[in-house]
Amino acid sequence: GTEILKQGGNAVDAAVATGFALAVTYPFAGNVGGGGFMNIRMADGRSAAIDYREVAPLAATRNMYVDAATGKLTNKSLLGHLASGVPGSVAGMAAALARYGSMPLATVMAPAIRLAKDGFVVDSALFRSLRGSRNALTQFAGKELFYPGGEPLAPGTRLVQADLAHTLEIIAARGPAGFYTGEVADALVAEMTRGGGIITLEDLRRYKAEWRTPIRSTYRGYTLYTMPPASSGGITMTETMNILETFAPLPAYGSAAYSHLLAEAFRRSFIDRNAKLADPAFVKVPIEQLTSKAYARDLAGTIDRAHATRTPAFKSSPEPEHTTHYSVADNNGNVVSTTTTLNGGYGSGVWIPKGGFFMNNEMDDFAAQPGTPNMFGLVQGEANAIVPGKRMLSAMAPTIVMDRDGKALLVVGAAGGPRIITTTTQVILNVIEHNMTLADAMRAPRLHHQSLPDELSYEEGAFSSAVADSLTMFGHTLKRAAGLANANGIMRVNGGWIGVREPRSAGKAVGY
């Protein structure tokens, strides 16, 4: 991305370059076999969101992951060929570049092609993730590349990916047609057919990224642009912050009163998320209601300042850190916030021979059995049931915050399933409510509540033992978490921008 900026590219050029590079260097979550969301704000005031979420194949059925004999969910939405939705990343990144970029696709893909063809040095983070995923990945064709001799690639090894380089060269030359038709599509479908998957050439031919209108909201004079459905991130964040805005000023960070309000606001917004949000092409989503200040005031009125509400038993009505997020700003004030994923780490584990990439397991983000938890513990309703051609609900929340003068202030997002929403919200609150620097806002211990399971997760240092006792007396069930999500952000400061990578993980901020 920095290389493209130095060549005169804008933030969108750099974001697309970074997305393709991550498909090479971060196979855990970077991808061409998955999907994502990109939130764009141009310096001239134009705002756009592009949804390149995967869709259910045409042969998908509502109960395809339910064992007919026992009525119980199988693991086929998580591992193997049947777990994949139709990939959207190539279509989405190419569409964003065509509309808002300034460079040809071949130019912005050149660094990724070079990384695949010439190789890059495996670091300890990639080694550890491969070691942890050995049992799943060695069931599929990728084992020959990533586990030579049966062992994960060791740190210091140069990883060359000739098949992926060839795939990227075809895309660079032909655009999205190079992925969705021709030899790459044929290789993908051949592997699906061999392993019992259901993605067909017709599924690939039909795929289309969707341009959306960003969710625009305000918080104490700041303006937020967030992602609309098929992502739940923007609406759930907006509803949460609208609720919190009614409590002015908010209690001090780390206090029992603050932690309680945060948990109760998240509880209410996640109840709505799990029951009412879905692909808007299939379900009427009450966006105006859920994002309105009046509705938030009504919900805020149901919060008892000294007692936790119990999440009601789930009723169906008419998504670990397995994602990656990156934020980009250029010297002209254009900014891009992008979150992309295969869902689980390395997705379904399925590797496309001759294609050189992993496939997603996004079908698990549907309510495979409405009312039953998915891999992230989310209990979702009928609105997110499987339908052919439908986008599965996401928690991704790439966000852009504008200051009171209308200038881009903060570009942020996170990885981590539903924890994306709570983490991104807290980073923003830490900056504009608690006046933290971006470094402190990212480092500050986090909380998480997603309504069900009915528990308040917290990182070490989020509050004192006395506060924990108070929260327990309020009626919260507390659960210690080693780490809640993986965020990355940039913030405008006097003299330029500052970037902060997730202090709980690997990575870094780069610029010039």
NUMIMI-920349 format. One record per residue (C-alpha): x, z, y; residue in three letters. Coordinates in steps of 0.2 Angstrom, whole numbers. Example, Ala and Ser with C-alpha at 12.3 -4.5 7.8 and 13.67 -1.06 7.14 Angstrom:
REM NUMIMI-920349
c1  c3  c2  r
62  39  -22  ALA
68  36  -5  SER
REM end
This chain:
REM NUMIMI-920349
c1  c3  c2  r
0  0  0  GLY
14  4  12  THR
23  -12  8  GLU
7  -22  13  ILE
5  -12  29  LEU
23  -16  33  LYS
19  -34  31  GLN
6  -33  44  GLY
-9  -30  32  GLY
-23  -19  37  ASN
-30  -3  29  ALA
-42  -14  17  VAL
-27  -25  12  ASP
-17  -9  8  ALA
-31  -1  -1  ALA
-34  -16  -13  VAL
-15  -17  -16  ALA
-15  2  -20  THR
-30  0  -32  GLY
-22  -14  -42  PHE
-5  -5  -42  ALA
-13  11  -49  LEU
-20  0  -63  ALA
-2  -2  -68  VAL
6  15  -64  THR
-8  27  -67  TYR
-17  21  -83  PRO
-25  38  -84  PHE
-37  34  -71  ALA
-31  18  -61  GLY
-39  3  -68  ASN
-46  -15  -70  VAL
-57  -9  -84  GLY
-67  4  -74  GLY
-76  5  -57  GLY
-77  14  -41  GLY
-83  16  -23  PHE
-74  11  -7  MET
-79  17  10  ASN
-73  7  25  ILE
-73  11  44  ARG
-65  -3  55  MET
-58  1  72  ALA
-71  -10  80  ASP
-85  1  74  GLY
-91  -8  58  ARG
-94  3  43  SER
-97  -2  25  ALA
-98  4  8  ALA
-95  -6  -8  ILE
-101  0  -25  ASP
-92  -7  -39  TYR
-98  5  -52  ARG
-100  -1  -70  GLU
-117  -6  -77  VAL
-125  -3  -94  ALA
-123  -19  -105  PRO
-138  -29  -108  LEU
-139  -23  -126  ALA
-139  -5  -121  ALA
-154  6  -126  THR
-160  23  -120  ARG
-156  33  -136  ASN
-140  23  -141  MET
-130  39  -142  TYR
-143  50  -151  VAL
-141  52  -170  ASP
-157  45  -177  ALA
-157  58  -192  ALA
-153  74  -182  THR
-159  70  -165  GLY
-142  76  -158  LYS
-130  68  -146  LEU
-115  59  -154  THR
-98  57  -146  ASN
-100  38  -145  LYS
-103  39  -126  SER
-85  47  -125  LEU
-73  38  -137  LEU
-73  21  -144  GLY
-80  3  -140  HIS
-98  8  -138  LEU
-94  20  -123  ALA
-90  7  -110  SER
-100  0  -96  GLY
-97  -17  -89  VAL
-81  -15  -77  PRO
-83  -17  -59  GLY
-66  -14  -51  SER
-59  -32  -50  VAL
-76  -38  -42  ALA
-77  -24  -30  GLY
-59  -24  -23  MET
-59  -43  -22  ALA
-76  -42  -12  ALA
-69  -29  0  ALA
-53  -39  3  LEU
-63  -55  6  ALA
-75  -47  19  ARG
-63  -35  28  TYR
-45  -39  23  GLY
-33  -50  32  SER
-22  -56  18  MET
-25  -67  2  PRO
-28  -59  -14  LEU
-12  -65  -22  ALA
-2  -57  -8  THR
-10  -40  -10  VAL
-8  -41  -29  MET
10  -46  -28  ALA
17  -28  -29  PRO
6  -23  -44  ALA
11  -39  -53  ILE
29  -34  -50  ARG
27  -17  -56  LEU
19  -23  -72  ALA
31  -37  -75  LYS
48  -28  -70  ASP
42  -11  -76  GLY
42  6  -68  PHE
50  23  -73  VAL
39  35  -83  VAL
38  52  -74  ASP
34  69  -82  SER
16  68  -76  ALA
12  52  -86  LEU
22  59  -101  PHE
12  75  -101  ARG
-5  65  -100  SER
0  54  -114  LEU
5  69  -125  ARG
-11  77  -121  GLY
-21  61  -126  SER
-12  57  -141  ARG
-25  60  -154  ASN
-38  49  -145  ALA
-27  35  -139  LEU
-17  32  -156  THR
-34  27  -164  GLN
-33  11  -154  PHE
-22  -4  -150  ALA
-13  4  -135  GLY
-3  15  -147  LYS
10  2  -149  GLU
14  2  -130  LEU
12  20  -126  PHE
17  28  -142  TYR
33  19  -148  PRO
38  27  -165  GLY
22  38  -164  GLY
29  48  -149  GLU
23  47  -131  PRO
34  37  -118  LEU
47  49  -113  ALA
51  53  -95  PRO
64  41  -89  GLY
58  26  -100  THR
55  10  -91  ARG
37  4  -95  LEU
35  -15  -94  VAL
17  -21  -97  GLN
18  -40  -100  ALA
0  -42  -105  ASP
-6  -33  -90  LEU
6  -43  -78  ALA
-2  -59  -86  HIS
-20  -53  -83  THR
-16  -48  -65  LEU
-7  -65  -62  GLU
-23  -74  -68  ILE
-34  -63  -56  ILE
-22  -67  -42  ALA
-24  -85  -45  ALA
-42  -87  -49  ARG
-50  -71  -40  GLY
-63  -61  -50  PRO
-67  -77  -60  ALA
-50  -74  -68  GLY
-57  -57  -75  PHE
-75  -61  -78  TYR
-73  -78  -87  THR
-59  -86  -96  GLY
-45  -79  -107  GLU
-46  -61  -100  VAL
-65  -60  -103  ALA
-63  -68  -120  ASP
-50  -55  -125  ALA
-61  -41  -119  LEU
-76  -47  -128  VAL
-66  -50  -144  ALA
-60  -32  -144  GLU
-78  -26  -141  MET
-84  -36  -155  THR
-71  -31  -167  ARG
-74  -12  -163  GLY
-93  -12  -163  GLY
-95  -13  -144  GLY
-109  -22  -135  ILE
-101  -30  -119  ILE
-103  -49  -120  THR
-98  -64  -110  LEU
-115  -64  -102  GLU
-113  -46  -96  ASP
-96  -50  -88  LEU
-103  -66  -80  ARG
-118  -56  -72  ARG
-108  -42  -65  TYR
-109  -41  -46  LYS
-102  -28  -34  ALA
-115  -21  -22  GLU
-113  -19  -3  TRP
-122  -3  3  ARG
-126  6  19  THR
-115  22  20  PRO
-125  38  22  ILE
-122  43  40  ARG
-124  62  44  SER
-118  74  57  THR
-111  92  56  TYR
-108  102  72  ARG
-105  86  82  GLY
-94  77  69  TYR
-101  62  61  THR
-98  59  42  LEU
-99  42  33  TYR
-101  45  14  THR
-106  35  -1  MET
-124  31  -5  PRO
-132  29  -23  PRO
-127  24  -36  ALA
-115  38  -31  SER
-123  55  -29  SER
-108  61  -18  GLY
-114  57  -1  GLY
-132  63  -2  ILE
-126  79  -11  THR
-113  83  2  MET
-125  79  16  THR
-138  90  9  GLU
-126  104  7  THR
-118  103  24  MET
-136  102  32  ASN
-140  118  24  ILE
-124  126  29  LEU
-127  120  47  GLU
-142  131  49  THR
-131  146  47  PHE
-121  147  63  ALA
-108  152  64  PRO
-103  153  45  LEU
-95  169  39  PRO
-77  170  37  ALA
-68  160  23  TYR
-65  170  8  GLY
-79  183  12  SER
-93  187  0  ALA
-106  181  13  ALA
-97  164  14  TYR
-94  162  -4  SER
-112  166  -8  HIS
-119  154  5  LEU
-108  140  -1  LEU
-114  143  -19  ALA
-132  144  -14  GLU
-131  128  -4  ALA
-122  119  -18  PHE
-135  125  -31  ARG
-149  118  -21  ARG
-141  101  -18  SER
-136  99  -36  PHE
-154  103  -42  ILE
-159  88  -32  ASP
-145  78  -37  ARG
-148  80  -55  ASN
-166  77  -55  ALA
-169  64  -41  LYS
-153  53  -39  LEU
-149  37  -49  ALA
-146  18  -47  ASP
-158  13  -32  PRO
-162  -3  -41  ALA
-171  6  -54  PHE
-177  22  -46  VAL
-184  26  -29  LYS
-172  38  -22  VAL
-179  49  -8  PRO
-164  47  3  ILE
-173  51  20  GLU
-180  67  13  GLN
-164  73  5  LEU
-153  70  20  THR
-165  76  33  SER
-161  91  44  LYS
-179  97  42  ALA
-178  97  23  TYR
-162  107  24  ALA
-169  120  35  ARG
-183  122  22  ASP
-170  124  8  LEU
-160  136  19  ALA
-175  147  21  GLY
-176  150  2  THR
-158  158  2  ILE
-158  177  1  ASP
-142  182  10  ARG
-139  196  -3  ALA
-146  189  -19  HIS
-141  174  -30  ALA
-156  163  -34  THR
-158  158  -53  ARG
-157  140  -56  THR
-174  135  -64  PRO
-174  129  -82  ALA
-171  110  -81  PHE
-186  99  -81  LYS
-184  80  -82  SER
-192  71  -68  SER
-199  52  -63  PRO
-103  67  -71  GLU
-59  88  -78  PRO
-49  78  -66  GLU
-51  61  -74  HIS
-53  50  -58  THR
-41  46  -44  THR
-44  45  -25  HIS
-33  37  -11  TYR
-36  37  8  SER
-28  24  19  VAL
-26  22  38  ALA
-17  8  48  ASP
-10  9  65  ASN
-25  0  73  ASN
-37  14  67  GLY
-45  5  52  ASN
-48  18  38  VAL
-53  16  20  VAL
-58  30  7  SER
-58  24  -11  THR
-62  33  -27  THR
-60  24  -44  THR
-61  29  -62  THR
-62  26  -80  LEU
-72  42  -81  ASN
-62  52  -95  GLY
-44  51  -94  GLY
-39  34  -102  TYR
-58  31  -102  GLY
-64  27  -120  SER
-47  25  -127  GLY
-50  7  -131  VAL
-36  -4  -126  TRP
-38  -23  -124  ILE
-25  -33  -134  PRO
-18  -47  -123  LYS
-27  -40  -108  GLY
-16  -25  -107  GLY
-29  -12  -100  PHE
-40  2  -105  PHE
-58  2  -105  MET
-70  15  -97  ASN
-81  27  -105  ASN
-93  28  -90  GLU
-109  27  -102  MET
-107  46  -103  ASP
-112  47  -85  ASP
-129  42  -89  PHE
-141  55  -96  ALA
-138  50  -113  ALA
-151  63  -118  GLN
-160  69  -103  PRO
-159  88  -101  GLY
-143  89  -112  THR
-126  92  -104  PRO
-113  77  -102  ASN
-94  79  -103  MET
-94  88  -86  PHE
-108  100  -91  GLY
-120  91  -79  LEU
-138  92  -85  VAL
-147  77  -78  GLN
-165  70  -79  GLY
-175  55  -83  GLU
-170  46  -67  ALA
-152  43  -74  ASN
-158  38  -92  ALA
-149  22  -99  ILE
-157  5  -95  VAL
-148  -12  -97  PRO
-140  -18  -81  GLY
-142  0  -73  LYS
-128  9  -64  ARG
-124  26  -70  MET
-125  40  -58  LEU
-108  45  -51  SER
-101  60  -42  ALA
-88  50  -32  MET
-88  55  -14  ALA
-75  44  -3  PRO
-78  51  14  THR
-74  47  32  ILE
-76  60  46  VAL
-77  55  64  MET
-73  67  78  ASP
-84  71  93  ARG
-77  56  102  ASP
-81  44  89  GLY
-63  42  82  LYS
-58  43  64  ALA
-52  60  61  LEU
-52  63  42  LEU
-52  52  27  VAL
-54  61  11  VAL
-60  61  -7  GLY
-56  69  -24  ALA
-56  67  -43  ALA
-64  79  -55  GLY
-82  74  -60  GLY
-95  85  -51  PRO
-81  95  -43  ARG
-77  80  -32  ILE
-92  84  -22  ILE
-89  102  -19  THR
-70  100  -16  THR
-72  86  -4  THR
-85  96  5  THR
-74  112  6  GLN
-59  102  13  VAL
-70  95  27  ILE
-77  112  30  LEU
-60  120  30  ASN
-54  108  44  VAL
-69  107  56  ILE
-77  124  52  GLU
-62  135  49  HIS
-50  126  60  ASN
-37  124  46  MET
-23  111  46  THR
-25  98  33  LEU
-11  105  23  ALA
-20  122  23  ASP
-37  115  20  ALA
-31  106  4  MET
-21  121  -2  ARG
-35  134  1  ALA
-43  140  -16  PRO
-60  132  -20  ARG
-77  137  -27  LEU
-89  126  -37  HIS
-107  128  -42  HIS
-117  113  -49  GLN
-133  122  -53  SER
-132  121  -72  LEU
-123  129  -80  PRO
-128  143  -68  ASP
-111  150  -64  GLU
-99  151  -49  LEU
-82  144  -53  SER
-67  149  -43  TYR
-49  147  -41  GLU
-36  161  -40  GLU
-36  168  -22  GLY
-53  161  -18  ALA
-58  179  -14  PHE
-52  197  -17  SER
-58  208  -31  SER
-69  217  -19  ALA
-78  201  -15  VAL
-79  197  -33  ALA
-88  213  -36  ASP
-100  210  -22  SER
-104  192  -28  LEU
-107  200  -45  THR
-119  212  -38  MET
-128  198  -29  PHE
-131  191  -46  GLY
-118  177  -48  HIS
-110  174  -64  THR
-91  171  -60  LEU
-80  160  -70  LYS
-61  159  -66  ARG
-55  141  -66  ALA
-37  135  -66  ALA
-40  121  -54  GLY
-55  113  -46  LEU
-53  94  -43  ALA
-39  84  -36  ASN
-41  79  -18  ALA
-30  67  -7  ASN
-33  66  12  GLY
-26  60  28  ILE
-30  66  46  MET
-27  60  63  ARG
-16  72  73  VAL
-7  70  90  ASN
5  56  88  GLY
-2  48  73  GLY
-8  53  55  TRP
-3  66  42  ILE
-6  64  24  GLY
-7  78  11  VAL
-8  75  -8  ARG
-16  87  -19  GLU
-5  102  -20  PRO
-12  106  -38  ARG
-6  90  -45  SER
8  76  -44  ALA
9  63  -31  GLY
14  61  -13  LYS
9  54  4  ALA
18  39  11  VAL
18  29  27  GLY
30  22  40  TYR
REM end
